[in-house]
Amino acid sequence: MSLPDSAMDDAEKALTWAGLSLPPAREAAAQKRAEKARKAARKAAGG
């Protein structure tokens, strides 16, 4: 999700857009951290 050009000139619109894009970004980051933890655990277990 990218910031529309109109939000570059309007701080309120930029904040609204950020509010829409932050939850999916946080979810993706959480999934990535979980996958890295699983990989590290497998590596530590020798597999």
N, C-alpha and C positions, 0 to 999 in steps of 0.2 A: 504494500500500500504506500503510495507516495503522496506527498503534500501537493495539493493543487496550486497553481500559480496565484490564484486569487487569495490564498491564505498567506502568501508572502507579504502582502500589503495590509492585511487585517489581522491584528493580534488576537482578537476574539475568535475569529474563524480558525486561526492556527491552533489555538487551545482546544477548540471543539474537535478539530481533526486529530490532534494528538490524543485526546480522550478516546476517540474511536479506534485508533491504531495501537495504543499501548496494551490493552488486554491480549490481543492475539500475539503480539510480540513477546509478552511475558510468558504466555503458554508455550510458545515455540522454544524459548530459552529454557524453560523448565524441562521440556522433553529432551532437549539436547544435553542438559546436565545429567538427567537420569540415564541416558544412553552412555555417556562418558563414565558414569559411576559403575554401570553394569560391565562395561569393557574392562575397567580397572579391576573389578572384583574377579572377573574371569581370568585375567592375567595373573593376579595374585594367587589364585587357586591353582595355577599351573595349566590352565586349559585355554 
